[in-house]
Amino acid sequence: MQKWIADYLAAQQRVLATLKPEQLAGLVATLQEAHRNDAQIFVIGNGGSAANASHFAVDLGKGASDKLPRRFRVLSLTDNVAWMTALGNDYSYEDVFVRQLMNYARPGDVLIGISVSGNSPNCVRAFDWAKATGVKTIALVGMKRGQMAELADQLVTIEDGHYGRVEDLQMTILHLLCYAFMENPELAA
C-alpha cells in the first residue's frame, strides 16, 4: 500500500508541475476585469466538478470578497436543486445550466466550466450559448479536452485522465484564483 500511495502522490506531483503560471495569470486577469466591470461570474460542472463549482463560489464570494472594497458577484449554477430538477424534468438535463444563464447572464459576464471530459452535454450547451451571447468562457478540463476546449475563450487542460487527479488540480486552480485576491487585494484597485 505504501508503494501505491507513493506512486499516486508522484503522479499528482507530475501533473501539478505541468500547470503554467502565465496561463493561470491570464485567468486571474479575467476575474480582475470581471470584478472591475461588476460582471457576474457563473460556475458549472457535474458530480465532483459541481462540488468544486460550489466550493469556488463560496471562496470567491466570501473569502476573496471579504478582503476587497467591493464584492465579487459569483454564482454556482449547480446549487439550486429545485430549479435544476425542474429544468431537467421539463426540458432536458442538457438544459440545466443554459436555461439558468438565459435568466441571468449578460454580455461581458464570465462562465467557468469544470469538466474532466470536456464533453458534458449540459456544459457544452451552456458554453455554446455563452459564446453566441458574448459571455466570456473559461474551461478547466482533463486531457481529453472535449468540445468545451473548442468553445472556450480561455482553456486550462490538466494533462491526465485520472478523474481524482484532474478534479484535485481543478480545485487547486480554483483555490489559486481565490487566494490571488485574498492575498493580493490590490488586484481589485
C-alpha positions as CSV (number, residue, x, y, z in Angstrom):
1,M,0.0,0.0,0.0
2,Q,2.8,2.4,0.7
3,K,4.2,2.0,-2.8
4,W,0.8,2.6,-4.3
5,I,0.4,5.8,-2.2
6,A,3.9,6.9,-3.2
7,D,3.1,6.3,-6.8
8,Y,-0.2,8.1,-6.5
9,L,1.4,11.2,-4.9
10,A,4.2,11.1,-7.5
11,A,1.6,11.1,-10.3
12,Q,-0.2,14.0,-8.7
13,Q,3.1,16.0,-8.4
14,R,3.9,15.3,-12.1
15,V,0.5,16.7,-13.2
16,L,0.8,19.7,-10.9
17,A,4.2,20.5,-12.5
18,T,2.5,20.9,-15.9
19,L,0.5,24.0,-14.8
20,K,1.8,27.1,-16.4
21,P,1.9,30.3,-14.3
22,E,1.4,32.6,-17.3
23,Q,-1.8,30.7,-18.2
24,L,-3.1,31.0,-14.7
25,A,-2.2,34.7,-14.5
26,G,-4.5,35.1,-17.6
27,L,-7.4,33.6,-15.6
28,V,-6.6,36.0,-12.7
29,A,-6.7,38.9,-15.1
30,T,-10.1,37.8,-16.4
31,L,-11.5,37.7,-12.9
32,Q,-9.8,41.1,-12.2
33,E,-11.6,42.6,-15.2
34,A,-14.9,41.0,-14.2
35,H,-14.6,42.5,-10.8
36,R,-13.6,45.9,-12.2
37,N,-16.7,45.8,-14.5
38,D,-19.0,44.4,-11.8
39,A,-19.7,41.4,-14.2
40,Q,-21.3,38.3,-12.9
41,I,-19.2,35.1,-12.7
42,F,-21.1,31.8,-13.2
43,V,-19.6,28.4,-12.5
44,I,-20.8,25.0,-13.7
45,G,-19.9,21.3,-13.5
46,N,-21.3,17.8,-12.8
47,G,-20.5,15.4,-9.9
48,G,-17.2,16.3,-8.3
49,S,-16.9,19.2,-10.7
50,A,-20.2,20.5,-9.3
51,A,-18.8,20.3,-5.8
52,N,-15.7,22.2,-7.0
53,A,-18.0,24.8,-8.6
54,S,-19.9,25.3,-5.3
55,H,-16.6,25.5,-3.3
56,F,-15.2,28.1,-5.7
57,A,-18.3,30.3,-5.5
58,V,-18.0,30.2,-1.6
59,D,-14.3,31.0,-1.6
60,L,-14.6,33.8,-4.2
61,G,-17.9,35.2,-3.0
62,K,-17.0,35.2,0.7
63,G,-13.3,34.6,1.3
64,A,-11.9,36.8,-1.5
65,S,-14.7,39.3,-1.3
66,D,-14.1,39.9,2.4
67,K,-10.7,41.3,1.5
68,L,-11.9,43.7,-1.2
69,P,-13.7,47.1,-1.1
70,R,-16.4,45.7,-3.5
71,R,-17.6,42.1,-3.6
72,F,-17.4,39.6,-6.4
73,R,-20.7,38.7,-8.0
74,V,-20.4,34.9,-8.3
75,L,-23.0,32.1,-8.6
76,S,-22.6,28.4,-8.9
77,L,-25.4,27.2,-11.2
78,T,-25.1,23.7,-9.5
79,D,-26.6,24.8,-6.3
80,N,-30.4,25.3,-6.9
81,V,-31.6,21.7,-6.8
82,A,-35.3,22.7,-7.3
83,W,-34.5,24.8,-10.4
84,M,-32.1,22.2,-11.9
85,T,-34.7,19.4,-11.4
86,A,-37.5,21.5,-12.9
87,L,-35.3,22.3,-15.9
88,G,-34.2,18.7,-16.3
89,N,-37.7,17.3,-16.0
90,D,-39.5,19.9,-18.2
91,Y,-36.8,20.3,-20.8
92,S,-33.7,18.0,-20.5
93,Y,-30.7,17.6,-18.3
94,E,-28.7,19.2,-21.1
95,D,-30.6,22.4,-20.4
96,V,-30.0,22.7,-16.6
97,F,-27.2,25.3,-17.0
98,V,-28.1,27.1,-20.2
99,R,-31.6,27.9,-19.1
100,Q,-30.3,29.5,-15.9
101,L,-27.9,31.5,-17.9
102,M,-30.7,32.7,-20.1
103,N,-32.2,34.3,-17.0
104,Y,-29.0,35.7,-15.5
105,A,-26.2,36.2,-18.0
106,R,-25.3,39.3,-19.9
107,P,-22.6,40.1,-22.4
108,G,-19.3,40.6,-20.6
109,D,-20.1,38.2,-17.8
110,V,-17.8,35.1,-17.3
111,L,-18.7,31.4,-17.3
112,I,-16.3,29.0,-15.8
113,G,-16.9,25.3,-16.8
114,I,-15.3,22.5,-14.9
115,S,-15.3,19.1,-16.6
116,V,-12.9,16.2,-16.7
117,S,-14.1,15.0,-20.1
118,G,-14.9,18.4,-21.5
119,N,-17.9,16.8,-23.2
120,S,-20.6,17.1,-20.6
121,P,-23.6,17.9,-22.8
122,N,-25.1,20.4,-20.3
123,C,-21.7,22.3,-20.0
124,V,-21.2,22.2,-23.8
125,R,-24.7,23.6,-24.4
126,A,-24.0,26.4,-21.8
127,F,-20.6,27.2,-23.5
128,D,-22.2,27.3,-26.9
129,W,-24.9,29.7,-25.7
130,A,-22.4,31.8,-23.8
131,K,-20.2,32.2,-26.9
132,A,-23.1,33.3,-29.0
133,T,-24.2,35.8,-26.3
134,G,-20.9,37.5,-25.6
135,V,-20.3,35.8,-22.2
136,K,-16.6,35.0,-21.7
137,T,-15.8,31.4,-21.1
138,I,-13.1,29.6,-19.2
139,A,-12.8,25.8,-19.4
140,L,-10.9,23.6,-16.9
141,V,-10.8,20.2,-18.5
142,G,-8.8,16.9,-18.5
143,M,-6.5,15.7,-21.2
144,K,-9.4,14.6,-23.4
145,R,-10.2,18.3,-23.8
146,G,-13.6,17.7,-25.5
147,Q,-16.0,20.2,-27.0
148,M,-15.6,22.7,-24.2
149,A,-12.0,23.2,-25.1
150,E,-13.0,24.1,-28.7
151,L,-15.6,26.7,-27.4
152,A,-13.6,28.2,-24.6
153,D,-12.1,31.7,-24.7
154,Q,-9.5,30.5,-22.1
155,L,-8.5,26.9,-21.5
156,V,-6.6,25.1,-18.9
157,T,-6.0,21.4,-19.7
158,I,-5.0,19.1,-16.9
159,E,-2.8,16.6,-18.7
160,D,-4.2,13.5,-17.1
161,G,-7.2,11.2,-17.5
162,H,-7.5,10.2,-13.8
163,Y,-10.7,11.8,-12.5
164,G,-9.4,12.2,-9.0
165,R,-6.1,13.9,-10.1
166,V,-7.9,16.1,-12.6
167,E,-10.6,17.2,-10.1
168,D,-7.9,17.8,-7.5
169,L,-5.9,20.0,-9.8
170,Q,-9.0,21.9,-11.0
171,M,-9.7,22.7,-7.3
172,T,-6.1,23.8,-6.9
173,I,-6.5,26.2,-9.8
174,L,-9.8,27.5,-8.3
175,H,-8.2,28.0,-4.9
176,L,-5.3,29.8,-6.6
177,L,-7.8,32.2,-8.3
178,C,-9.4,33.0,-5.0
179,Y,-6.2,33.4,-3.0
180,A,-4.8,35.6,-5.7
181,F,-7.3,38.2,-4.5
182,M,-7.3,37.2,-0.8
183,E,-3.5,37.6,-0.6
184,N,-3.2,40.5,-3.1
185,P,-6.3,42.7,-2.5
186,E,-4.6,45.5,-4.5
187,L,-5.7,43.5,-7.6
188,A,-9.1,44.9,-7.1
189,A,-7.9,48.5,-7.0
